[in-house]
């Protein structure tokens, strides 16, 4: 019956079916011709460095393609914002099809990424690749293009070595670095057109309070860097580990401000001024304006804060790592 129907309507189903077949074959050929892959074969990075020194990173990359293409090479890194990587990093690469070190330049934020739906590179990278598991929001993707575009032959396999040098800040921190390689034509359009990788928790042995992006924290301060005249948000997350304030119906802030003359100003009474707002089970938050909270005069300035959390009785207390030691926060220089 099916053959007969086709014979009766040669200009209908038969032609339509043939058209579908040829379209499918054509699509298959297109996929074959456009097929390519890019991989980050390994990442070489020190175990740790001292704060303020230059961090050297090497990526070994393999690119395979079945089509001729002319594009700029793209390398991006996920880094702490405090490093100001756009101003403090140098990225170069060498490859089988180039001679000597090839320079790369920062792609200005706001520049649309290819096939990125209007998103710029930092936004596209954060949306598609993520943050590598870093728990604090003070991170950023910084993307670089090669200063030259390169033509790649069909059926080529190219090995590239990327050298990344980042001048770090003096801060004491733990961070999970991320990397991405792609090109200026395909962007992140499909998983075979780019490669990404993340390092384990990397330590910078610097100065000041530890900025820990890697480990869940009982308390965080937002923003990480502020003046004593800024409004800051202190968060207590009792879900990280069991504490003396598990299932407390009310939580209060007990806080001391350290002045530039070494004086300690304490606010540690269970009142509305120190009462925290519940965000969920065992999670609390408080916005404070330090200058107003401590009634500072024009001549008084704070260099830091010491604080812990307590319940309505004032007896049960939770500080750093759930113990009695207070959390510490250091203000930026005035």
WONORVEN-V64241 format. One record per backbone hydrogen bond with DSSP energy under -1.0 kcal/mol. CO is the residue of the C=O (numbers start at 1). NH is the residue of the N-H. Records with the same first field share a line. If there is no record, write none. Layout:
CO->NH  NH
This chain:
1->5
2->6
3->7
4->8
5->9
9->12
12->16
13->17
14->18
15->19
16->20
17->21
18->22
19->23
20->24
21->25
22->26
23->27
24->28
25->29
26->30
27->31
28->32
29->33
30->34
35->66
37->64
39->62
42->60
44->58
49->205
50->53
53->168
55->166
57->164
58->44
59->162
60->41  42
61->160
62->39
63->158
64->37
65->156
69->152
71->150
72->184
73->146
74->182
75->144
76->180
77->142
78->178
79->140
80->83
81->84
84->87  88
85->89
88->167
90->165
91->104
92->163
93->102
94->161
102->93
103->147
105->145
108->111
113->116
116->119
119->113
120->124
121->125
122->126
123->127
124->128
125->129  130
131->134
137->139
138->81
140->79
142->77
143->107
144->75
145->105
150->71
152->69
156->65
158->63
159->96
160->61
161->94
162->59
163->92
164->57
165->90
166->55
169->52
170->207
172->211
173->204
174->213
175->202
177->199
178->78
179->197
180->76
181->195
182->74
183->187
186->189
190->193
195->181
197->179
202->175
203->49
204->173  206
205->51
207->172
211->174
213->135
218->237
220->235
222->233
226->332
227->230
228->291
232->288
233->222
234->286
235->220
236->284
237->240
243->246
245->248
251->276
252->310
254->308
255->267
256->306
257->265
258->303  304
259->262
263->259
265->257
267->255
269->271
271->274  275
274->253
277->285
280->283
282->238
283->279  280
284->236
285->277
286->234
288->232
289->293
290->294
291->296
292->295
297->300
301->260
303->331
304->258
305->329
306->256
307->327
308->254
309->318
310->252
311->314
316->311
318->309
319->322
320->323
323->319
325->320
327->307
329->305
